[in-house]
């Protein structure tokens, strides 16, 4: 049996810093696609740096960019409400509609 060895704090922090940088690149690409000016993007990332850090990036990393950008601009409780957003999975089997086949 393999014994569980937890990761060190240093390794976890390094991974979270990498996630933070990746998230910034994704958001920058999203904002460029939306046609946001450079000055506005810089303001957005000032707010981003104030709200998001390596300690809490995991909570926000998997949010869709459109929801995250709105949440961070509105800020406050709205950002906290979307902290752990889970999407409902499509449960059940989809049934196809069969036509009556009569000969």
N, CA and C of each residue as an Amber inpcrd file, in Angstrom:
protein
   309
   0.8390000  -1.1740000   0.0000000   0.0000000   0.0000000   0.0000000
   0.8890000   1.2430000   0.0000000   0.5180000   2.2130000  -0.8310000
   1.2800000   3.4460000  -0.9590000   0.8170000   4.4280000   0.1090000
   1.7860000   4.9980000   0.7860000   1.4650000   5.9580000   1.8430000
   1.2750000   7.3430000   1.2260000   0.2870000   8.0680000   1.7270000
  -0.0170000   9.4130000   1.2500000   1.0000000  10.3900000   1.8050000
   1.6540000  11.1400000   0.9260000   2.6150000  12.1550000   1.3440000
   2.0900000  13.5080000   0.8690000   1.6920000  14.3800000   1.7990000
   1.1520000  15.6860000   1.3900000   2.2440000  16.5680000   0.7840000
   1.8240000  17.4700000  -0.0770000   2.7570000  18.4040000  -0.6840000
   3.1700000  19.4700000   0.3230000   4.3580000  19.9730000   0.1620000
   4.8280000  21.0110000   1.0720000   4.1460000  22.3420000   0.7460000
   4.1740000  23.2480000   1.6910000   3.5780000  24.5650000   1.5020000
   4.2620000  25.3290000   0.3690000   5.5530000  25.1260000   0.2350000
   6.3130000  25.8130000  -0.8110000   5.8440000  25.3660000  -2.1980000
   5.6060000  24.0740000  -2.3710000   5.1530000  23.5410000  -3.6570000
   3.7430000  24.0300000  -3.9630000   2.8790000  24.0430000  -2.9760000
   1.5060000  24.5110000  -3.1630000   1.4940000  25.9920000  -3.5300000
   2.3080000  26.7950000  -2.8550000   2.3760000  28.2210000  -3.1520000
   2.8940000  28.4590000  -4.5710000   3.8950000  27.7120000  -4.9850000
   4.4450000  27.8510000  -6.3280000   3.3870000  27.5140000  -7.3780000
   2.6230000  26.4610000  -7.1440000   1.5530000  26.0660000  -8.0620000
   0.4780000  27.1530000  -8.1410000   0.1310000  27.7280000  -6.9950000
  -0.8840000  28.7820000  -6.9730000  -0.4150000  30.0500000  -7.6910000
   0.8640000  30.3660000  -7.6000000   1.4130000  31.5230000  -8.3140000
   1.3380000  31.2690000  -9.8180000   1.6290000  30.0470000 -10.2470000
   1.5180000  29.7010000 -11.6660000   0.0650000  29.7900000 -12.1390000
  -0.8720000  29.3290000 -11.3100000  -2.2940000  29.4420000 -11.6490000
  -2.7130000  30.9040000 -11.7790000  -2.2010000  31.7420000 -10.8970000
  -2.5150000  33.1690000 -10.9250000  -2.0410000  33.8050000 -12.2300000
  -0.8290000  33.4930000 -12.6400000  -0.2920000  34.0400000 -13.8840000
  -1.0720000  33.5330000 -15.0960000  -1.4420000  32.2620000 -15.0910000
  -2.2320000  31.7030000 -16.1790000  -3.6080000  32.3620000 -16.2500000
  -4.2080000  32.5820000 -15.0930000  -5.5260000  33.2180000 -15.0340000
  -5.4610000  34.6460000 -15.5680000  -4.4060000  35.3630000 -15.2560000
  -4.2340000  36.7240000 -15.7740000  -4.1130000  36.7200000 -17.2940000
  -3.3760000  35.7450000 -17.8420000  -3.2370000  35.6700000 -19.2970000
  -4.5710000  35.3730000 -19.9670000  -5.3430000  34.4640000 -19.3590000
  -6.6570000  34.1310000 -19.9130000  -7.5620000  35.3560000 -19.8980000
  -7.5790000  36.0750000 -18.7830000  -8.4280000  37.2630000 -18.6760000
  -7.9770000  38.3740000 -19.6140000  -6.6690000  38.5220000 -19.7840000
  -6.1640000  39.5370000 -20.6980000  -6.6200000  39.2190000 -22.1240000
  -6.5350000  37.9670000 -22.5200000  -6.9940000  37.5520000 -23.8370000
  -8.4880000  37.7940000 -23.9870000  -9.2630000  37.4860000 -22.9470000
 -10.7090000  37.7060000 -22.9860000 -11.0310000  39.1970000 -23.1660000
 -10.3400000  40.0420000 -22.4150000 -10.5950000  41.4810000 -22.5000000
 -10.1790000  42.0520000 -23.8600000  -9.1020000  41.5270000 -24.4320000
  -8.6840000  41.9630000 -25.7680000  -9.7320000  41.5690000 -26.8010000
 -10.2650000  40.3490000 -26.6710000 -11.2990000  39.8950000 -27.6020000
 -12.5530000  40.7550000 -27.5150000 -12.8470000  41.2610000 -26.3300000
 -14.0150000  42.1210000 -26.1590000 -13.7680000  43.5520000 -26.6080000
 -12.5230000  43.8730000 -26.9730000 -12.2180000  45.2040000 -27.4800000
 -12.0460000  46.2490000 -26.3960000 -11.6350000  45.8250000 -25.2180000
 -11.4240000  46.7630000 -24.1020000 -10.0920000  47.4820000 -24.3050000
 -10.0760000  48.7920000 -24.0680000  -8.8710000  49.5920000 -24.2530000
  -7.8270000  49.2560000 -23.1990000  -6.5660000  49.5960000 -23.5140000
  -5.4410000  49.2830000 -22.6360000  -5.5990000  49.9560000 -21.2770000
  -6.0250000  51.1910000 -21.2560000  -6.1800000  51.9300000 -19.9980000
  -7.2120000  51.2420000 -19.0950000  -8.3000000  50.7830000 -19.6820000
  -9.3400000  50.0950000 -18.9150000  -8.8510000  48.7430000 -18.4290000
  -8.0770000  48.0440000 -19.2680000  -7.5180000  46.7560000 -18.8490000
  -6.5710000  46.9330000 -17.6690000  -5.7580000  47.9880000 -17.7240000
  -4.8320000  48.2460000 -16.6140000  -5.5890000  48.5280000 -15.3210000
  -6.6830000  49.2670000 -15.4160000  -7.5130000  49.5190000 -14.2300000
  -8.1090000  48.2190000 -13.7020000  -8.5700000  47.3860000 -14.6360000
  -9.1420000  46.0960000 -14.2370000  -8.1150000  45.2610000 -13.4720000
  -6.8910000  45.2070000 -13.9750000  -5.8810000  44.3760000 -13.3180000
  -5.4030000  44.9710000 -11.9960000  -5.5770000  46.2690000 -11.7890000
  -5.3140000  46.8350000 -10.4680000  -6.3410000  46.3120000  -9.4600000
  -7.5910000  46.2800000  -9.8790000  -8.6380000  45.7140000  -9.0190000
  -8.3870000  44.2330000  -8.8100000  -8.0030000  43.5590000  -9.8810000
  -7.7180000  42.1170000  -9.8140000  -6.6270000  41.8270000  -8.7920000
  -5.5180000  42.5790000  -8.8580000  -4.4100000  42.3670000  -7.9220000
  -4.8220000  42.6430000  -6.4820000  -5.7540000  43.5610000  -6.3030000
  -6.2300000  43.8720000  -4.9620000  -7.0970000  42.7390000  -4.3940000
  -7.9130000  42.1090000  -5.2470000  -8.8720000  41.1000000  -4.8030000
  -8.3230000  39.6740000  -4.8140000  -7.5300000  39.3430000  -5.8300000
  -7.1040000  37.9730000  -6.0450000  -5.6250000  37.8380000  -5.7220000
  -5.2890000  36.7760000  -4.9860000  -3.9040000  36.4910000  -4.6400000
  -3.6800000  34.9770000  -4.7030000  -2.4430000  34.5240000  -4.5430000
  -2.1960000  33.0770000  -4.6360000  -2.9570000  32.2370000  -3.6060000
  -3.3880000  32.8540000  -2.5200000  -4.1070000  32.0920000  -1.4960000
  -5.5450000  31.7800000  -1.8910000  -6.1710000  32.6320000  -2.7100000
  -7.5740000  32.4030000  -3.0540000  -7.8310000  32.1750000  -4.5450000
  -6.7870000  32.0060000  -5.3440000  -6.9730000  31.8350000  -6.7820000
  -7.6970000  30.5370000  -7.1130000  -7.5200000  29.5200000  -6.3260000
  -8.1520000  28.2240000  -6.6090000  -9.6720000  28.3480000  -6.5770000
 -10.1920000  29.2030000  -5.7340000 -11.6370000  29.3780000  -5.6270000
 -12.2380000  30.0350000  -6.8630000 -11.4630000  30.8500000  -7.5550000
 -11.9820000  31.6080000  -8.6900000 -11.4820000  31.1100000 -10.0360000
 -10.5570000  30.1830000 -10.0560000  -9.8790000  29.7980000 -11.2860000
 -10.8160000  29.2080000 -12.3340000 -11.8000000  28.4320000 -11.9230000
 -12.6360000  27.7190000 -12.8740000 -13.9150000  28.4580000 -13.2580000
 -14.0710000  29.6920000 -12.7960000 -15.2210000  30.4890000 -13.2200000
 -15.0640000  30.9040000 -14.6790000 -16.1390000  30.9190000 -15.4310000
 -16.0470000  31.4500000 -16.7970000 -15.6130000  32.9120000 -16.7680000
 -14.8530000  33.3030000 -17.7620000 -14.2790000  34.6530000 -17.7850000
 -15.3410000  35.7390000 -17.7370000 -16.4310000  35.5450000 -18.4550000
 -17.4660000  36.5880000 -18.4840000 -18.0680000  36.8060000 -17.1000000
 -18.3350000  35.7460000 -16.3750000 -18.8920000  35.8580000 -15.0290000
 -17.8630000  36.4570000 -14.0780000 -16.6100000  36.0290000 -14.2070000
 -15.5700000  36.5170000 -13.3070000 -15.3310000  38.0070000 -13.4810000
 -15.2830000  38.4740000 -14.7330000 -15.0280000  39.8970000 -14.9810000
 -16.1480000  40.7390000 -14.3900000 -17.3980000  40.3340000 -14.5980000
 -18.5220000  41.0780000 -14.0050000 -18.4410000  41.0680000 -12.4850000
 -18.1310000  39.9060000 -11.9190000 -18.0880000  39.7710000 -10.4620000
 -16.9920000  40.6330000  -9.8530000 -15.8470000  40.6830000 -10.4780000
 -14.7460000  41.4550000  -9.8940000 -14.9810000  42.9570000 -10.0480000
 -15.6550000  43.3610000 -11.1180000 -15.9500000  44.7860000 -11.2870000
 -17.0090000  45.2300000 -10.2910000 -18.0460000  44.4310000 -10.1220000
 -19.0790000  44.7620000  -9.1340000 -18.5040000  44.6380000  -7.7310000
 -17.7170000  43.5770000  -7.4970000 -16.9890000  43.3960000  -6.2520000
 -17.8560000  43.0330000  -5.0720000 -17.2610000  43.1110000  -3.8960000
 -17.9650000  42.8650000  -2.6430000 -18.5750000  41.4840000  -2.5430000
 -19.8150000  41.4390000  -2.1140000 -20.4980000  40.1720000  -1.9040000
 -20.7650000  39.4410000  -3.2150000 -20.9100000  40.1820000  -4.2930000
 -21.1680000  39.5480000  -5.5880000 -20.0090000  38.6340000  -5.9740000
 -18.7860000  39.0690000  -5.6860000 -17.6130000  38.2450000  -5.9590000
 -17.6000000  37.0360000  -5.0390000 -17.9490000  37.2280000  -3.7950000
 -17.9780000  36.1140000  -2.8380000 -19.0790000  35.1100000  -3.1750000
 -20.2130000  35.5880000  -3.7060000 -21.2980000  34.6830000  -4.0800000
 -20.8840000  33.7450000  -5.1990000 -20.0060000  34.1930000  -6.0760000
 -19.5760000  33.3830000  -7.2050000 -18.2610000  32.6620000  -6.9360000
 -17.8290000  32.6870000  -5.6970000 -16.5440000  32.0880000  -5.3460000
 -16.4980000  30.6090000  -5.6810000 -17.5090000  29.8890000  -5.3130000
 -17.5400000  28.4630000  -5.5990000 -18.7940000  28.1670000  -6.3940000
 -18.7520000  28.5050000  -7.6450000 -19.8800000  28.3090000  -8.5360000
 -19.7610000  26.9370000  -9.1760000 -20.7810000  26.1450000  -9.0160000
 -20.8040000  24.8210000  -9.6130000 -21.9370000  24.7650000 -10.6130000
 -21.6720000  24.1570000 -11.7300000 -22.6880000  24.0160000 -12.7460000
 -23.3680000  22.6680000 -12.6030000 -24.6640000  22.6690000 -12.8070000
 -25.4400000  21.4510000 -12.7050000 -25.0700000  20.5520000 -13.8740000
 -24.7680000  19.3190000 -13.5400000 -24.4520000  18.3700000 -14.5890000
 -25.7420000  17.8640000 -15.2050000 -25.6470000  17.4720000 -16.4120000
 -26.8110000  16.9910000 -17.1250000 -27.0340000  15.5220000 -16.7480000
 -27.8740000  15.2980000 -15.7650000 -28.1380000  13.9490000 -15.3030000
 -29.2390000  13.3150000 -16.1340000 -29.2480000  12.0390000 -16.1490000
 -30.2930000  11.3190000 -16.8610000 -29.9000000  11.0610000 -18.3000000
 -30.6000000  10.1530000 -18.8840000 -30.3210000   9.7710000 -20.2520000
 -31.2040000  10.5690000 -21.1980000 -30.6250000  11.0730000 -22.2240000
 -31.4180000  11.7800000 -23.2160000 -32.0680000  10.7430000 -24.1210000
 -33.3210000  10.9370000 -24.3370000 -34.0390000  10.0000000 -25.1840000
 -34.2440000  10.6210000 -26.5540000 -33.9990000   9.8230000 -27.5290000
 -34.2290000  10.3140000 -28.8820000 -35.6710000  10.0440000 -29.2710000
 -36.1750000  10.8820000 -30.1050000 -37.5580000  10.7300000 -30.5410000
 -37.5900000   9.7690000 -31.7240000 -38.3310000   8.7250000 -31.5450000
 -38.4570000   7.7410000 -32.6130000 -39.7640000   7.9770000 -33.3520000
 -39.6700000   7.8850000 -34.6390000 -40.8730000   7.9900000 -35.4360000
 -41.5330000   6.6160000 -35.4960000 -42.8380000   6.6270000 -35.5260000
 -43.5460000   5.3470000 -35.6820000 -43.2320000   4.7860000 -37.0560000
 -42.6510000   3.6640000 -37.0370000 -42.3110000   3.0200000 -38.3020000
 -43.3000000   1.9020000 -38.5800000 -44.2260000   2.2090000 -39.3620000
 -45.1860000   1.1820000 -39.7130000 -45.0240000   0.8120000 -41.1730000
 -45.1320000  -0.4480000 -41.4240000 -44.9590000  -0.9400000 -42.7900000
 -46.2600000  -1.1170000 -43.4700000
